[in-house]
Amino acid sequence: MTRHFDDISLGSLELFCLTGDLLSFTAAANAAGLTPPAVSRTVARLEARLGAQLFVRTTRKLRLTDAGRAYHEQCKLALTQLVDAERELSGEQGTPSGTVRVSLPTPYGHFRVLPLLGAFRARYPKIDLELHLSNRNVDFAAENFDFAIRGRTPPDSGLVARKLEDAALVVVASPQYLRRRGTPRSVAALAGHDCIHFTLPSTGQIVPWVLRDGGTEVEHTGRGAMRCLDDILAPVTLARAGAGIVQTYRFIVERELTEGALKEILIPHAGASRPFSLLFPASRHMPQRVRVLIDFLIEQLGRHRHAV
């Protein structure tokens, strides 16, 4: 096998990654116990070897070039995998450690995942968690996430999907709205009411409600003066304030339903749900710290799968 690296080359990659993290030769030098000129010369030799500029240097700041940013992400991933491999062979992985980067959809993150993570950290105190809450699909390769949870599985054959649950949908409104406008008794009656919708930022399309009518599921997009983008919790806040009717996940409004701040309506047309799955790249090496978090979440969230 042809050798591509030696000890000096791997050390150069570590210094490059450190400099890319801190965006400062001085800060990287302090962290590595070296001098700034030594770090700068190491990065310059790496650039010469690659034939590409990795940093834009000015008198005031340092930043990665586009090529440098892409190389930085790949180098960090490769070095992390080398460290993980050594830990597994030496037995250090008996106590999983390191950082796990996770992408979560906003509602599922707030109401399902985040409440569990205190118990996870108590079980695995050496694992740090970097949590990104958003409703967009992430690019695993470009953004270096370990896994994501999504309500809709992207059509990507390179991802493994583990089903977590089918989250029940409910249609709700506040008691004051229902007193003012009356309670709709059928899907058709929604035409005379203010329906609050969520609009997908990526497409600009309204997310239709899913209702059961005559034993089949039907989609509904009723009229309404309010549409919310980006924050999927905003329609619930509006409904709680009496602005209209909304369909949302039951797990978001369980407390409001119990306390009476919201009331479930159109119960004969209930029963629809949307799936949530945990996604990760099929081809990527999975460190133990990632495996234990995935196993923990599947164990904990799987309890909702058969909940009434």
C-alpha positions as CSV (number, residue, x, y, z in Angstrom):
1,M,0.0,0.0,0.0
2,T,1.3,3.4,-0.9
3,R,1.9,5.7,2.1
4,H,0.3,9.1,1.8
5,F,1.0,10.4,5.3
6,D,3.7,10.4,8.0
7,D,3.7,11.6,11.6
8,I,4.5,15.1,10.5
9,S,1.7,15.2,8.0
10,L,-0.9,14.1,10.6
11,G,0.4,16.6,13.1
12,S,0.0,19.3,10.4
13,L,-3.6,18.3,9.9
14,E,-4.3,18.6,13.6
15,L,-2.8,22.1,13.7
16,F,-4.7,23.1,10.6
17,C,-8.0,21.9,12.2
18,L,-7.2,23.7,15.4
19,T,-6.5,26.9,13.5
20,G,-9.7,26.4,11.5
21,D,-11.6,26.1,14.8
22,L,-10.1,29.1,16.4
23,L,-9.4,31.2,13.3
24,S,-6.2,32.5,14.9
25,F,-2.6,31.4,14.6
26,T,-1.9,32.8,18.0
27,A,-4.9,31.1,19.7
28,A,-4.0,27.8,18.0
29,A,-0.4,28.2,19.0
30,N,-1.4,28.8,22.7
31,A,-3.7,25.8,22.6
32,A,-1.0,23.5,21.1
33,G,1.9,24.9,23.2
34,L,3.8,26.2,20.2
35,T,4.7,29.6,18.8
36,P,2.4,31.4,16.3
37,P,5.2,31.4,13.6
38,A,5.5,27.7,14.0
39,V,1.8,27.1,13.4
40,S,1.8,29.6,10.5
41,R,4.7,27.8,8.8
42,T,3.0,24.4,9.3
43,V,-0.2,25.6,7.6
44,A,1.9,27.2,4.8
45,R,3.6,23.8,4.2
46,L,0.3,22.1,4.1
47,E,-1.0,24.6,1.6
48,A,2.1,24.1,-0.6
49,R,1.6,20.3,-0.4
50,L,-2.0,20.6,-1.5
51,G,-1.5,23.4,-4.0
52,A,-4.5,25.3,-2.5
53,Q,-5.0,28.3,-0.3
54,L,-6.7,27.2,2.9
55,F,-6.9,30.6,4.7
56,V,-7.4,34.2,3.7
57,R,-4.9,36.2,5.8
58,T,-5.4,39.9,6.6
59,T,-3.8,42.1,9.3
60,R,-7.0,42.0,11.3
61,K,-8.4,38.5,11.0
62,L,-8.0,35.0,9.6
63,R,-10.8,33.1,7.7
64,L,-11.1,29.9,5.8
65,T,-11.4,29.9,2.0
66,D,-14.2,27.8,0.5
67,A,-11.6,25.1,-0.3
68,G,-10.3,25.4,3.3
69,R,-13.7,25.2,4.8
70,A,-14.5,21.9,2.9
71,Y,-11.0,20.5,3.7
72,H,-11.4,21.5,7.4
73,E,-14.7,19.6,7.7
74,Q,-13.3,16.5,6.1
75,C,-10.1,16.6,8.1
76,K,-12.0,16.9,11.4
77,L,-14.2,14.0,10.6
78,A,-11.2,11.8,9.6
79,L,-9.2,12.7,12.7
80,T,-12.2,12.0,14.9
81,Q,-12.6,8.6,13.3
82,L,-8.9,7.9,14.0
83,V,-9.2,8.8,17.6
84,D,-12.4,6.7,17.9
85,A,-10.6,3.7,16.4
86,E,-7.7,4.0,18.8
87,R,-10.1,4.3,21.8
88,E,-12.0,1.2,20.7
89,L,-8.8,-0.9,20.4
90,S,-7.5,0.4,23.7
91,G,-10.7,-0.1,25.6
92,E,-11.2,3.5,26.4
93,Q,-14.6,3.4,24.8
94,G,-15.9,1.6,27.9
95,T,-16.7,5.1,29.0
96,P,-18.0,6.9,25.8
97,S,-16.8,10.5,25.5
98,G,-16.6,13.3,23.0
99,T,-19.2,15.5,21.2
100,V,-22.3,14.3,19.4
101,R,-23.9,16.8,16.9
102,V,-27.6,16.3,16.4
103,S,-30.2,18.1,14.3
104,L,-33.8,18.1,15.6
105,P,-37.0,19.6,14.4
106,T,-38.2,22.3,16.6
107,P,-41.4,20.8,18.1
108,Y,-40.1,17.3,18.5
109,G,-36.9,18.6,20.0
110,H,-38.7,20.8,22.6
111,F,-41.4,18.3,23.6
112,R,-39.9,14.9,23.1
113,V,-36.0,14.9,23.0
114,L,-34.7,17.8,25.1
115,P,-36.6,16.6,28.3
116,L,-34.7,13.3,28.0
117,L,-31.2,14.6,27.7
118,G,-30.6,15.4,31.4
119,A,-31.0,11.7,32.2
120,F,-28.8,10.8,29.3
121,R,-26.0,13.2,30.5
122,A,-26.4,11.7,34.0
123,R,-25.7,8.2,32.5
124,Y,-22.9,9.4,30.2
125,P,-21.3,12.5,31.8
126,K,-18.3,12.5,29.4
127,I,-20.5,13.0,26.3
128,D,-21.1,16.6,25.2
129,L,-24.1,17.4,23.0
130,E,-24.3,20.0,20.3
131,L,-28.0,20.4,19.4
132,H,-29.3,22.2,16.3
133,L,-33.1,22.9,16.4
134,S,-34.5,23.7,13.0
135,N,-37.2,22.5,10.6
136,R,-34.9,22.2,7.5
137,N,-33.2,19.0,6.2
138,V,-29.5,19.0,7.0
139,D,-26.7,17.9,4.7
140,F,-24.8,15.3,6.8
141,A,-21.6,15.5,4.7
142,A,-21.4,19.3,4.5
143,E,-22.5,20.0,8.1
144,N,-21.0,17.0,9.9
145,F,-24.0,16.0,11.9
146,D,-23.9,12.6,13.5
147,F,-27.7,12.1,13.1
148,A,-31.0,13.9,12.8
149,I,-34.6,13.4,13.7
150,R,-37.2,14.4,11.1
151,G,-40.9,14.2,10.6
152,R,-40.5,13.5,6.9
153,T,-37.8,11.1,5.6
154,P,-35.8,12.7,2.9
155,P,-35.6,10.7,-0.4
156,D,-31.9,9.8,0.2
157,S,-30.8,6.2,-0.2
158,G,-27.6,7.0,1.7
159,L,-29.5,7.4,5.0
160,V,-30.7,4.8,7.4
161,A,-34.1,5.6,9.0
162,R,-35.1,4.2,12.4
163,K,-38.8,4.8,13.2
164,L,-39.5,6.5,16.5
165,E,-43.3,7.0,16.5
166,D,-46.4,8.0,14.7
167,A,-47.3,11.3,16.4
168,A,-51.0,11.8,16.7
169,L,-52.5,15.0,15.2
170,V,-55.4,16.9,16.9
171,V,-57.5,19.9,15.9
172,V,-57.8,22.4,18.7
173,A,-59.1,25.9,19.5
174,S,-59.5,28.0,22.7
175,P,-62.7,28.1,24.6
176,Q,-63.1,31.8,24.0
177,Y,-62.8,31.3,20.2
178,L,-65.4,28.6,20.3
179,R,-67.8,30.7,22.4
180,R,-67.4,33.5,19.9
181,R,-67.5,31.6,16.6
182,G,-69.2,28.3,17.5
183,T,-67.8,24.8,17.3
184,P,-67.5,23.2,13.9
185,R,-69.0,19.7,13.7
186,S,-67.7,18.6,10.3
187,V,-64.8,19.1,8.0
188,A,-67.0,21.1,5.7
189,A,-67.9,23.4,8.6
190,L,-64.3,24.6,8.8
191,A,-64.9,26.8,5.7
192,G,-66.7,29.2,8.0
193,H,-63.8,29.4,10.5
194,D,-60.4,31.0,10.9
195,C,-57.9,28.2,10.4
196,I,-54.3,29.0,11.3
197,H,-51.7,27.3,9.1
198,F,-48.0,26.7,9.0
199,T,-46.1,27.4,5.7
200,L,-43.1,25.4,4.8
201,P,-40.2,27.9,4.3
202,S,-38.5,25.7,1.7
203,T,-41.5,25.5,-0.6
204,G,-43.8,28.3,0.5
205,Q,-46.6,25.8,0.5
206,I,-49.2,25.5,3.3
207,V,-48.9,22.2,5.3
208,P,-52.4,20.7,4.9
209,W,-54.3,19.3,7.8
210,V,-54.9,15.6,7.7
211,L,-58.4,14.5,8.8
212,R,-60.5,11.4,8.6
213,D,-63.8,11.6,6.8
214,G,-65.9,8.5,6.1
215,G,-63.1,6.2,7.0
216,T,-60.5,7.8,4.7
217,E,-57.9,10.5,5.2
218,V,-58.5,13.8,3.6
219,E,-56.3,16.9,3.4
220,H,-57.7,20.3,4.3
221,T,-56.4,23.8,3.8
222,G,-59.2,26.1,5.1
223,R,-59.3,29.9,4.9
224,G,-57.6,32.0,7.5
225,A,-55.9,35.4,7.8
226,M,-52.8,34.0,9.6
227,R,-50.0,31.9,8.2
228,C,-46.8,31.2,10.1
229,L,-43.4,30.4,8.7
230,D,-40.3,29.0,10.3
231,D,-41.7,28.5,13.9
232,I,-44.1,25.6,13.9
233,L,-45.1,26.5,17.5
234,A,-46.4,29.9,16.5
235,P,-49.9,28.6,15.3
236,V,-50.4,27.0,18.7
237,T,-49.6,30.3,20.5
238,L,-52.2,32.1,18.2
239,A,-54.8,29.4,18.9
240,R,-54.2,29.7,22.6
241,A,-54.9,33.4,22.4
242,G,-58.2,32.9,20.6
243,A,-57.1,33.7,17.1
244,G,-58.5,30.6,15.4
245,I,-58.3,26.8,15.0
246,V,-55.1,24.8,14.4
247,Q,-54.1,21.3,13.8
248,T,-51.0,20.3,15.6
249,Y,-49.3,17.3,17.3
250,R,-51.0,16.1,20.4
251,F,-47.7,16.0,22.3
252,I,-47.4,19.8,21.9
253,V,-50.8,20.7,23.5
254,E,-51.3,17.9,26.0
255,R,-50.9,20.3,28.9
256,E,-53.3,22.9,27.4
257,L,-55.9,20.2,26.8
258,T,-55.6,18.9,30.4
259,E,-55.8,22.4,31.9
260,G,-58.6,23.6,29.5
261,A,-56.6,26.3,27.8
262,L,-57.4,24.5,24.5
263,K,-60.2,22.2,23.5
264,E,-60.0,19.3,21.0
265,I,-62.7,19.5,18.3
266,L,-63.7,17.4,15.4
267,I,-63.0,14.3,17.4
268,P,-65.0,12.0,15.0
269,H,-62.5,13.1,12.3
270,A,-59.4,12.4,14.5
271,G,-56.9,9.6,14.2
272,A,-54.4,10.9,11.7
273,S,-50.7,11.0,12.5
274,R,-47.3,11.8,11.1
275,P,-44.2,9.7,11.5
276,F,-40.9,10.7,13.1
277,S,-37.7,8.9,12.3
278,L,-34.1,9.0,13.4
279,L,-31.8,9.3,10.4
280,F,-28.0,8.7,10.0
281,P,-25.7,8.1,7.1
282,A,-25.4,4.4,6.2
283,S,-21.7,4.6,5.2
284,R,-20.3,6.6,8.0
285,H,-18.3,5.0,10.9
286,M,-20.4,5.4,14.1
287,P,-18.5,6.1,17.3
288,Q,-19.8,4.5,20.5
289,R,-20.8,7.9,21.8
290,V,-23.2,8.3,18.9
291,R,-24.4,4.7,19.2
292,V,-25.3,5.0,22.9
293,L,-27.3,8.2,22.3
294,I,-29.2,6.7,19.3
295,D,-30.0,3.6,21.4
296,F,-31.1,5.7,24.3
297,L,-33.5,7.8,22.2
298,I,-34.9,4.8,20.4
299,E,-35.6,3.1,23.8
300,Q,-37.1,6.2,25.4
301,L,-39.1,7.6,22.4
302,G,-40.2,4.1,21.4
303,R,-42.5,4.1,24.4
304,H,-44.8,6.6,22.6
305,R,-45.2,4.2,19.7
306,H,-47.8,2.1,21.4
307,A,-49.2,4.9,23.7
308,V,-53.0,5.5,23.5
